[in-house]
Amino acid sequence: MSFLPRTYEEIVRDLLTTLTSGTVREQVKVLETGGQRVTEKLSSRPVRRVSFVEEIRTDEQGKKTKIRYTAADYELFASDGSENNLDTIRFRKGKQQPDTASTLSVNYYPVSAEPTPLTDLNVGSVVRTLMETFARELALSDLSLDYIYKSGYLETATGPSLDKVVALVGVKRLPAGYPTVKVRFSRNPASPGRISIPAGTAIVDAKNNRYLTLEALVLEPYESSREVLAAGEKPGTGEVAAGELNRLEIVIAGIAEATNVKESSKSSAAESDDDLRRRAAGALHGVMRGTVNALQYGLLSIPGVKSVNVVEFPNDIAGEVRVEVSYSDDTPEVRAQVADRIRELRPAGIRVISGEAAKKPLEVQLDLTLTGKGVSQAELEPLKTSAETAIAKYLTDLPPGGSARQARMSALLLADARIADAKVRLIVPGKEAQENLSLESNEVFEVKRPFTFAQVVAEEQAAAQAVSSKATFYLPLHLVAGVTGAQAQSALDTALTAYLAGRSPSAPVSVDTLAASIRDDSRYALVRDEATITIEKGDAFMQLADGQGQYVPAVEETMEKQAVNLDIREGGV
């Protein structure tokens, strides 16, 4: 159902036609006959005169446009070939044409129309004045009905009407003075692909100030980070300084870091209609009932729930669903909330089998090579504790079905400038050690601590032989007018060779230092936020992006250029 209000001019036109014994707003379809477009026969035929023809055309976006046709576009003709039995509209060749199979609205006067008793319809006459007064009131009524119709939909409601619509999904407009902050989500360089972050994602600080993202966010494969607005859970939520929001309540696969780059502030005005619409649309996931997504998103919104896996037909029996929950805060209160939410969201007539992810015991061994001559004995224990904490958090936070990857664990350890190289071995009791390990869809790691540090040596003691690594560059470029891709490739090959030759423990590899080293405004401009460097060392690798990570080469390490992949973008500098 849709409603299209009539304008005052349209109502006056139809009233004039009616008062003069005409037929108004008759709907006829357009047909294709003999290479010409004609209408169906008019019902009150034969026809003396057509006064108005209009088509309402709808485009692909659903927008409706009124198209009016004049006597220059069409003519009356008799479908039986006679001269006086005019009953059909035929559109002239070379003139404006309606779409085939479209519907036209036609006002016309039949030959058999009875004479009207009204003789004075001129502007200013009593009859005309009364008619125009009635038309004005009718037009206002149409506008009121249009406002009422639009007030029932999220996309078109405004003001208080929009407040009532979003209340149906449990959303309220944020008043002035609410704490808000921009939160940046950064991609894990080892996680390619599209990453979706739902609206309402919670991020907290050390004081348990809880902020929720106001709209859904998507990181495309070429994006390393994006920002989204978040608001305090309550009006009294404390304000935070830059960098204090750094804890995601729910682990999001592929996200390495989430934090606020600036301090929070109090909003000076109430939330706008557009912002409220976007937030309400994202909240629909949490209010749906009876679907897999409803169960999954509804349970993930509970603080203390890390991940949820929903399995349909777990025993090959229709009408059963198994819900496996992994907890980041396993308390009786959180478990009670999970049970209540399952009862609230479960489909009618469906049996929900509650459970939790199986715990997979895991032991961890680490080999560390420290930069230079290493660290003192007093510094060694804190360094080992820091390395153990980073790896334990990574493994514990993995959701069911996730994979522990050597590259990601190495990157976490190499973030400490004192560590030149690292190797992590994952051991499931009774099995051989592995560098990479995947979880089943209903498993999480139970990490045993303390870790075993099988080998911790200083770089200068590690090996006398030279160490080598290889670098692969992905460089999106905009070329200066007149410069070819081959010329840019040649210049970059030389610049990259020199750049790698200058790397050392005190001059690490990063996209930031790369961009400064290869800059050449006379030939090209680097799209810095999409550039990546992949470092391969032995059977391990790590990927660097703009503002994310650096690689510290070992003493006497030789770095080689393995490949340079240029992505020439359209448009000049």
C-alpha positions as CSV (number, residue, x, y, z in Angstrom):
1,M,0.0,0.0,0.0
2,S,1.2,3.5,-0.8
3,F,-0.3,7.0,-0.5
4,L,0.3,9.9,-2.9
5,P,-1.3,13.2,-1.9
6,R,-3.0,15.3,-4.5
7,T,-2.0,18.9,-4.9
8,Y,-4.5,21.8,-4.7
9,E,-4.2,22.3,-8.5
10,E,-5.0,18.7,-9.2
11,I,-8.1,18.8,-7.0
12,V,-9.4,22.0,-8.6
13,R,-8.9,20.4,-12.0
14,D,-10.8,17.3,-11.2
15,L,-13.6,19.2,-9.5
16,L,-14.0,21.5,-12.6
17,T,-14.2,18.4,-14.8
18,T,-16.8,16.8,-12.5
19,L,-19.0,19.9,-12.3
20,T,-19.0,20.1,-16.1
21,S,-20.2,16.5,-16.5
22,G,-16.8,15.1,-17.4
23,T,-15.1,11.8,-16.4
24,V,-12.1,12.1,-14.0
25,R,-9.1,10.0,-13.2
26,E,-10.0,7.0,-15.3
27,Q,-7.2,4.5,-15.4
28,V,-6.3,2.9,-18.8
29,K,-3.3,0.8,-19.8
30,V,-0.9,1.6,-22.7
31,L,-0.7,-1.1,-25.5
32,E,1.6,-1.5,-28.5
33,T,-0.3,-1.9,-31.8
34,G,1.1,-1.6,-35.3
35,G,4.3,0.2,-34.1
36,Q,2.3,2.8,-32.2
37,R,1.3,3.2,-28.6
38,V,-2.4,3.4,-27.9
39,T,-4.6,3.1,-24.8
40,E,-7.4,0.7,-24.0
41,K,-10.8,1.9,-25.0
42,L,-12.2,4.6,-22.7
43,S,-15.3,3.4,-20.7
44,S,-17.6,6.3,-21.4
45,R,-17.3,6.2,-25.2
46,P,-17.6,7.8,-27.7
47,V,-15.5,10.6,-26.5
48,R,-15.9,14.3,-27.4
49,R,-12.7,15.7,-25.9
50,V,-9.8,14.7,-23.7
51,S,-8.8,17.4,-21.2
52,F,-5.9,15.7,-19.2
53,V,-3.6,12.8,-19.6
54,E,-0.9,11.9,-16.9
55,E,1.5,9.0,-16.3
56,I,3.0,8.2,-12.9
57,R,6.4,6.7,-13.7
58,T,8.4,4.8,-11.0
59,D,12.2,4.5,-11.4
60,E,14.5,1.8,-10.1
61,Q,14.9,3.5,-6.7
62,G,11.1,3.6,-6.2
63,K,10.9,7.4,-6.8
64,K,7.6,8.4,-8.5
65,T,7.5,11.1,-11.2
66,K,4.4,12.6,-12.8
67,I,4.5,13.0,-16.5
68,R,1.8,15.1,-18.3
69,Y,1.0,14.6,-21.9
70,T,-0.6,17.4,-24.0
71,A,-2.7,17.4,-27.2
72,A,0.6,17.7,-29.2
73,D,1.6,14.2,-28.0
74,Y,-1.7,12.3,-28.7
75,E,-4.9,12.3,-30.7
76,L,-8.3,10.7,-30.4
77,F,-9.2,8.0,-32.9
78,A,-11.9,5.4,-33.5
79,S,-10.7,1.8,-33.1
80,D,-13.4,0.6,-35.5
81,G,-12.3,3.0,-38.3
82,S,-15.3,5.2,-38.2
83,E,-15.1,9.0,-38.1
84,N,-17.4,9.8,-35.2
85,N,-17.0,6.8,-32.8
86,L,-13.8,8.2,-31.1
87,D,-12.9,5.8,-28.2
88,T,-9.1,5.5,-27.9
89,I,-6.0,7.7,-27.4
90,R,-3.2,7.2,-29.9
91,F,0.2,8.8,-29.3
92,R,1.9,10.6,-32.2
93,K,5.2,9.3,-33.6
94,G,8.2,11.4,-32.8
95,K,6.5,12.9,-29.7
96,Q,6.6,12.2,-26.0
97,Q,5.7,8.5,-25.4
98,P,4.5,6.6,-22.3
99,D,6.0,3.3,-21.3
100,T,4.4,0.2,-22.7
101,A,2.1,-1.5,-20.2
102,S,2.1,1.6,-18.0
103,T,-1.2,3.0,-16.6
104,L,-2.4,6.5,-17.5
105,S,-4.9,8.7,-15.6
106,V,-7.3,10.4,-18.0
107,N,-9.9,13.2,-17.7
108,Y,-12.3,13.5,-20.6
109,Y,-15.8,14.5,-21.8
110,P,-18.1,11.8,-23.3
111,V,-20.4,12.7,-26.2
112,S,-23.3,11.6,-24.2
113,A,-22.5,13.8,-21.2
114,E,-25.6,15.5,-19.7
115,P,-25.6,19.3,-19.8
116,T,-24.5,21.0,-16.5
117,P,-26.9,23.3,-14.7
118,L,-23.9,25.4,-13.6
119,T,-23.3,28.3,-16.0
120,D,-20.7,30.5,-14.3
121,L,-17.4,28.8,-13.4
122,N,-15.3,31.8,-14.0
123,V,-12.7,32.8,-11.3
124,G,-14.5,35.0,-8.7
125,S,-17.9,33.5,-9.2
126,V,-19.9,32.1,-6.2
127,V,-19.6,28.5,-7.6
128,R,-15.9,28.8,-8.4
129,T,-15.1,30.3,-4.9
130,L,-17.0,27.6,-3.1
131,M,-15.3,24.9,-5.2
132,E,-11.8,26.4,-4.6
133,T,-12.5,26.6,-0.8
134,F,-13.5,23.0,-0.7
135,A,-10.4,22.0,-2.8
136,R,-8.1,23.9,-0.4
137,E,-9.5,22.0,2.6
138,L,-9.3,18.7,0.7
139,A,-5.7,19.4,-0.2
140,L,-4.8,20.1,3.4
141,S,-6.5,16.8,4.4
142,D,-4.4,15.0,1.9
143,L,-1.2,16.6,3.2
144,S,-2.2,15.6,6.8
145,L,-2.8,12.0,5.6
146,D,0.6,12.0,3.9
147,Y,2.2,13.1,7.1
148,I,0.4,10.4,9.1
149,Y,1.4,7.8,6.5
150,K,5.1,8.8,6.5
151,S,5.2,9.0,10.3
152,G,4.7,5.2,10.5
153,Y,8.0,4.3,8.7
154,L,11.6,4.6,10.0
155,E,12.9,6.1,6.7
156,T,10.3,9.0,6.6
157,A,9.2,9.7,10.2
158,T,10.6,12.8,11.8
159,G,10.7,14.4,15.3
160,P,8.4,12.9,17.9
161,S,6.9,10.5,15.4
162,L,10.4,9.0,14.8
163,D,10.8,8.7,18.5
164,K,7.7,6.5,18.7
165,V,8.8,4.4,15.7
166,V,12.3,3.6,17.1
167,A,10.8,2.9,20.6
168,L,9.3,-0.3,19.0
169,V,12.9,-1.7,18.8
170,G,13.9,-0.4,22.2
171,V,15.9,2.7,21.0
172,K,15.7,6.2,22.5
173,R,17.0,9.4,21.1
174,L,20.2,10.6,22.8
175,P,19.5,13.9,24.6
176,A,21.9,16.8,24.7
177,G,24.8,16.4,27.1
178,Y,25.2,12.7,26.4
179,P,28.9,11.6,26.3
180,T,30.1,10.6,22.8
181,V,33.5,9.6,21.4
182,K,35.0,8.5,18.1
183,V,36.3,4.9,18.3
184,R,38.8,3.5,15.8
185,F,38.8,-0.2,14.8
186,S,42.1,-1.4,13.4
187,R,42.4,-4.6,11.3
188,N,44.7,-7.4,12.1
189,P,47.3,-7.4,9.2
190,A,47.1,-11.2,9.1
191,S,43.3,-11.1,8.6
192,P,42.2,-10.4,5.0
193,G,38.6,-10.0,3.8
194,R,35.6,-8.0,4.8
195,I,35.0,-7.5,8.5
196,S,31.6,-6.5,9.9
197,I,31.2,-4.7,13.2
198,P,27.5,-4.6,14.4
199,A,25.9,-1.5,15.9
200,G,25.9,-1.6,19.7
201,T,29.4,-3.1,20.0
202,A,30.6,-2.4,23.5
203,I,34.1,-1.0,24.4
204,V,35.1,-0.2,27.9
205,D,38.0,1.4,29.8
206,A,39.8,0.3,33.0
207,K,37.2,2.1,35.1
208,N,34.4,0.1,33.4
209,N,33.0,3.1,31.6
210,R,31.0,1.4,28.8
211,Y,30.5,3.0,25.4
212,L,28.4,1.5,22.5
213,T,28.9,2.1,18.8
214,L,26.0,3.9,17.3
215,E,25.9,2.3,13.8
216,A,27.2,-0.7,12.0
217,L,30.7,-0.5,10.5
218,V,32.3,-2.5,7.7
219,L,36.1,-2.8,7.0
220,E,36.6,-3.5,3.3
221,P,39.6,-5.8,2.4
222,Y,41.7,-2.7,1.4
223,E,41.0,-0.7,4.6
224,S,43.3,-1.0,7.6
225,S,41.1,1.0,10.0
226,R,37.9,3.0,10.3
227,E,36.2,5.2,12.9
228,V,32.7,5.2,14.2
229,L,30.8,7.3,16.8
230,A,30.1,5.7,20.1
231,A,28.0,6.9,23.0
232,G,28.0,6.2,26.7
233,E,25.7,3.5,27.9
234,K,24.0,5.9,30.3
235,P,23.8,9.7,30.6
236,G,26.0,9.4,33.6
237,T,28.7,7.4,31.9
238,G,32.1,8.9,32.7
239,E,34.1,10.8,30.1
240,V,37.3,9.2,28.9
241,A,40.7,10.6,27.8
242,A,42.3,9.6,24.4
243,G,43.3,6.0,24.3
244,E,41.5,4.9,27.5
245,L,38.8,2.9,25.7
246,N,40.8,-0.2,24.7
247,R,38.8,-3.2,25.8
248,L,36.2,-4.9,23.5
249,E,33.6,-6.8,25.5
250,I,33.1,-9.2,22.5
251,V,36.1,-10.4,20.5
252,I,35.6,-9.5,16.8
253,A,37.5,-11.8,14.4
254,G,40.0,-9.8,12.4
255,I,40.1,-6.8,14.7
256,A,43.5,-6.2,16.3
257,E,42.7,-3.1,18.3
258,A,39.9,-0.8,19.2
259,T,40.5,2.6,20.9
260,N,39.4,6.2,21.0
261,V,41.9,8.5,19.3
262,K,40.5,11.6,21.0
263,E,38.9,12.4,24.4
264,S,35.1,12.1,24.7
265,S,32.8,15.1,24.8
266,K,29.3,16.0,25.8
267,S,26.9,16.5,22.8
268,S,25.6,20.0,22.5
269,A,22.4,19.0,20.9
270,A,20.0,16.1,20.9
271,E,20.6,13.3,18.4
272,S,19.5,14.2,14.9
273,D,16.8,12.3,13.0
274,D,19.3,10.9,10.5
275,D,21.7,9.6,13.2
276,L,18.7,8.1,15.1
277,R,17.5,6.3,12.0
278,R,20.9,4.7,11.3
279,R,21.2,3.6,15.0
280,A,17.7,2.1,15.0
281,A,18.3,0.1,11.8
282,G,21.4,-1.5,13.4
283,A,19.4,-2.3,16.6
284,L,17.0,-4.6,14.7
285,H,19.4,-7.5,15.1
286,G,18.8,-7.5,18.8
287,V,15.0,-7.4,18.8
288,M,14.2,-10.0,16.2
289,R,12.6,-13.2,17.5
290,G,12.8,-16.8,16.3
291,T,15.8,-16.7,14.0
292,V,19.4,-17.9,14.3
293,N,20.7,-14.3,14.0
294,A,18.3,-13.2,16.8
295,L,19.8,-15.9,19.1
296,Q,23.4,-15.1,18.2
297,Y,23.3,-11.3,18.3
298,G,21.0,-11.3,21.3
299,L,23.4,-13.5,23.4
300,L,26.5,-11.6,22.1
301,S,25.0,-8.4,23.5
302,I,25.3,-9.8,27.1
303,P,28.5,-8.5,28.9
304,G,30.5,-11.5,29.7
305,V,29.7,-13.6,26.6
306,K,32.7,-13.9,24.3
307,S,31.2,-15.9,21.4
308,V,28.1,-17.9,20.4
309,N,27.8,-20.8,18.0
310,V,24.3,-21.8,16.9
311,V,23.9,-25.3,15.3
312,E,20.7,-26.2,13.6
313,F,19.6,-29.9,13.5
314,P,22.4,-31.0,15.9
315,N,21.0,-34.5,16.2
316,D,19.5,-34.6,12.6
317,I,16.1,-34.0,14.2
318,A,13.9,-31.2,13.0
319,G,12.8,-28.7,15.7
320,E,16.1,-28.7,17.6
321,V,18.8,-26.0,17.9
322,R,22.0,-26.3,19.9
323,V,23.4,-23.0,21.4
324,E,27.1,-23.2,22.5
325,V,28.3,-20.2,24.5
326,S,31.9,-19.2,25.3
327,Y,32.3,-16.9,28.3
328,S,34.8,-14.2,29.0
329,D,33.3,-13.7,32.4
330,D,31.9,-17.0,33.6
331,T,29.8,-16.1,36.6
332,P,26.3,-17.3,37.8
333,E,24.9,-13.9,37.0
334,V,26.0,-14.1,33.3
335,R,24.8,-17.6,33.0
336,A,21.4,-16.6,34.3
337,Q,21.2,-13.8,31.8
338,V,22.1,-16.2,29.0
339,A,19.3,-18.6,30.1
340,D,16.8,-15.7,30.2
341,R,17.8,-14.4,26.8
342,I,17.5,-17.9,25.2
343,R,13.9,-18.2,26.6
344,E,13.1,-14.8,25.3
345,L,14.5,-15.2,21.8
346,R,13.9,-18.9,21.0
347,P,11.5,-19.8,18.1
348,A,8.1,-21.0,19.1
349,G,7.9,-24.8,19.1
350,I,11.7,-25.2,18.8
351,R,13.7,-27.0,21.5
352,V,16.9,-25.2,22.3
353,I,19.7,-27.4,23.7
354,S,22.0,-25.1,25.8
355,G,25.6,-25.9,26.2
356,E,29.0,-24.3,26.2
357,A,32.1,-24.6,24.1
358,A,34.3,-27.5,25.0
359,K,37.7,-26.5,26.5
360,K,40.7,-27.7,24.6
361,P,43.8,-28.0,26.9
362,L,46.8,-26.2,25.4
363,E,50.5,-25.9,26.5
364,V,52.7,-23.3,24.9
365,Q,56.5,-23.3,24.4
366,L,58.4,-20.1,23.3
367,D,61.8,-19.6,21.7
368,L,63.0,-15.9,21.9
369,T,65.9,-14.2,20.3
370,L,66.7,-10.9,21.9
371,T,68.2,-7.9,20.1
372,G,71.9,-7.1,20.5
373,K,73.4,-8.5,23.7
374,G,70.0,-9.2,25.2
375,V,68.7,-7.8,28.5
376,S,69.8,-8.0,32.1
377,Q,68.5,-10.8,34.4
378,A,66.3,-8.2,36.2
379,E,64.7,-7.3,32.9
380,L,64.3,-10.8,31.6
381,E,61.5,-12.0,33.9
382,P,59.2,-9.0,33.1
383,L,59.9,-9.5,29.4
384,K,58.9,-13.1,29.6
385,T,55.8,-12.2,31.6
386,S,54.8,-9.6,29.0
387,A,55.3,-12.1,26.2
388,E,53.3,-14.8,28.0
389,T,50.5,-12.4,28.7
390,A,50.2,-11.3,25.1
391,I,50.1,-14.8,23.7
392,A,47.8,-16.1,26.4
393,K,45.3,-13.3,25.7
394,Y,45.4,-14.0,22.0
395,L,44.8,-17.7,22.4
396,T,42.1,-17.2,25.1
397,D,40.2,-14.7,23.0
398,L,40.0,-16.9,20.0
399,P,36.3,-17.8,19.3
400,P,35.1,-21.3,18.5
401,G,36.2,-22.3,15.0
402,G,39.1,-19.8,15.1
403,S,42.7,-20.5,14.2
404,A,45.9,-19.7,16.1
405,R,48.4,-18.6,13.5
406,Q,52.2,-18.4,13.9
407,A,52.3,-15.1,12.0
408,R,49.9,-13.4,14.3
409,M,51.7,-14.7,17.5
410,S,55.1,-13.7,16.1
411,A,53.7,-10.2,15.3
412,L,52.5,-9.8,18.9
413,L,55.9,-10.8,20.3
414,L,57.9,-8.7,17.8
415,A,55.9,-5.7,18.8
416,D,58.4,-5.6,21.8
417,A,61.5,-3.9,20.4
418,R,63.7,-6.0,22.6
419,I,62.7,-9.2,20.8
420,A,64.3,-9.8,17.4
421,D,62.8,-13.2,16.6
422,A,60.3,-15.6,18.2
423,K,58.9,-19.0,17.6
424,V,55.7,-20.3,19.3
425,R,54.9,-24.0,19.6
426,L,51.4,-25.1,20.5
427,I,51.1,-28.5,22.2
428,V,47.8,-30.4,22.8
429,P,48.5,-33.0,25.4
430,G,49.3,-36.4,23.8
431,K,50.0,-34.8,20.4
432,E,53.0,-33.3,18.6
433,A,53.8,-29.6,18.8
434,Q,52.4,-27.4,16.0
435,E,53.0,-23.9,14.8
436,N,49.4,-23.3,13.7
437,L,46.3,-24.8,15.4
438,S,42.6,-24.6,14.5
439,L,39.6,-25.0,16.8
440,E,36.4,-26.9,16.1
441,S,33.2,-25.0,15.9
442,N,32.4,-25.9,19.5
443,E,35.9,-25.5,21.1
444,V,37.9,-22.9,22.9
445,F,41.4,-23.0,24.2
446,E,42.1,-23.7,27.9
447,V,45.6,-22.2,28.0
448,K,47.9,-23.7,30.7
449,R,50.3,-21.3,32.4
450,P,53.1,-20.7,33.0
451,F,54.5,-21.1,29.6
452,T,57.7,-23.0,28.9
453,F,60.5,-20.8,27.5
454,A,62.6,-23.5,25.8
455,Q,65.3,-21.0,24.6
456,V,66.0,-17.4,25.3
457,V,69.2,-16.2,23.7
458,A,70.7,-12.9,22.7
459,E,71.0,-12.0,19.0
460,E,74.8,-11.8,19.1
461,Q,74.9,-15.3,20.6
462,A,72.2,-16.8,18.4
463,A,74.2,-17.6,15.3
464,A,77.3,-16.5,13.6
465,Q,75.9,-16.9,10.1
466,A,74.1,-14.0,8.4
467,V,70.3,-14.0,8.6
468,S,68.2,-13.1,5.6
469,S,64.5,-12.1,5.1
470,K,62.4,-11.1,2.1
471,A,60.0,-8.2,1.6
472,T,57.0,-8.0,-0.7
473,F,55.5,-4.6,-1.3
474,Y,51.9,-3.7,-2.3
475,L,52.0,0.0,-3.5
476,P,48.8,1.7,-4.8
477,L,49.9,4.8,-6.8
478,H,48.5,7.8,-8.6
479,L,50.9,8.7,-11.4
480,V,51.8,12.3,-12.4
481,A,50.6,13.2,-15.9
482,G,53.0,11.9,-18.5
483,V,54.6,9.3,-16.3
484,T,54.2,5.6,-17.3
485,G,53.8,2.6,-15.1
486,A,57.2,1.3,-16.3
487,Q,58.9,4.5,-15.4
488,A,57.4,4.4,-11.9
489,Q,58.4,0.7,-11.5
490,S,62.0,1.5,-12.4
491,A,62.2,4.4,-10.0
492,L,60.7,2.4,-7.2
493,D,62.9,-0.7,-7.7
494,T,65.9,1.6,-7.1
495,A,64.4,3.4,-4.2
496,L,63.2,0.1,-2.5
497,T,66.6,-1.5,-2.9
498,A,68.2,1.5,-1.1
499,Y,65.5,1.5,1.5
500,L,66.0,-2.2,2.5
501,A,69.8,-1.8,2.5
502,G,69.5,0.9,5.1
503,R,67.4,-1.2,7.6
504,S,68.9,-2.2,10.9
505,P,67.8,-2.7,14.5
506,S,67.8,1.0,15.0
507,A,66.0,1.7,11.7
508,P,63.1,-0.8,11.5
509,V,60.8,-1.5,8.5
510,S,57.4,0.2,8.6
511,V,55.0,1.8,6.1
512,D,55.7,5.1,7.7
513,T,59.5,5.0,7.0
514,L,58.9,3.4,3.6
515,A,56.6,6.3,2.5
516,A,59.2,8.9,3.5
517,S,62.0,7.0,1.7
518,I,60.4,6.4,-1.7
519,R,58.5,9.7,-1.9
520,D,58.9,11.2,-5.5
521,D,56.4,14.0,-6.2
522,S,57.7,14.3,-9.7
523,R,56.5,10.8,-10.7
524,Y,53.8,9.5,-8.4
525,A,51.9,9.8,-5.2
526,L,51.5,6.8,-2.8
527,V,48.1,5.9,-1.4
528,R,49.6,5.4,2.0
529,D,46.7,4.1,4.0
530,E,46.3,1.1,1.6
531,A,50.0,0.2,1.2
532,T,51.3,-3.0,2.8
533,I,54.7,-4.7,3.4
534,T,54.9,-8.4,3.9
535,I,58.1,-9.7,5.5
536,E,59.0,-13.4,5.2
537,K,61.7,-14.9,7.4
538,G,62.1,-18.6,7.2
539,D,58.7,-20.1,7.5
540,A,57.2,-17.2,9.3
541,F,55.8,-13.9,7.9
542,M,54.2,-10.7,9.1
543,Q,52.3,-7.9,7.3
544,L,52.7,-4.2,8.0
545,A,50.2,-1.5,7.2
546,D,50.0,2.3,7.7
547,G,50.3,3.0,11.4
548,Q,50.3,-0.8,12.3
549,G,53.4,-2.7,13.2
550,Q,57.1,-2.5,12.4
551,Y,59.7,-5.1,11.7
552,V,63.1,-4.9,13.5
553,P,65.8,-6.7,11.5
554,A,68.5,-8.6,13.4
555,V,72.1,-7.4,13.4
556,E,73.8,-8.4,10.2
557,E,70.4,-9.4,8.7
558,T,70.2,-9.1,5.0
559,M,66.8,-7.9,3.6
560,E,65.9,-8.7,0.0
561,K,63.3,-7.3,-2.3
562,Q,61.1,-10.3,-3.3
563,A,58.3,-8.6,-5.3
564,V,56.9,-5.1,-5.9
565,N,53.2,-5.1,-6.8
566,L,52.0,-1.8,-8.2
567,D,48.4,-0.8,-8.2
568,I,48.0,2.1,-10.7
569,R,44.9,4.1,-9.8
570,E,42.9,6.2,-12.3
571,G,43.4,9.9,-12.2
572,G,46.5,12.0,-12.0
573,V,48.2,13.7,-9.0
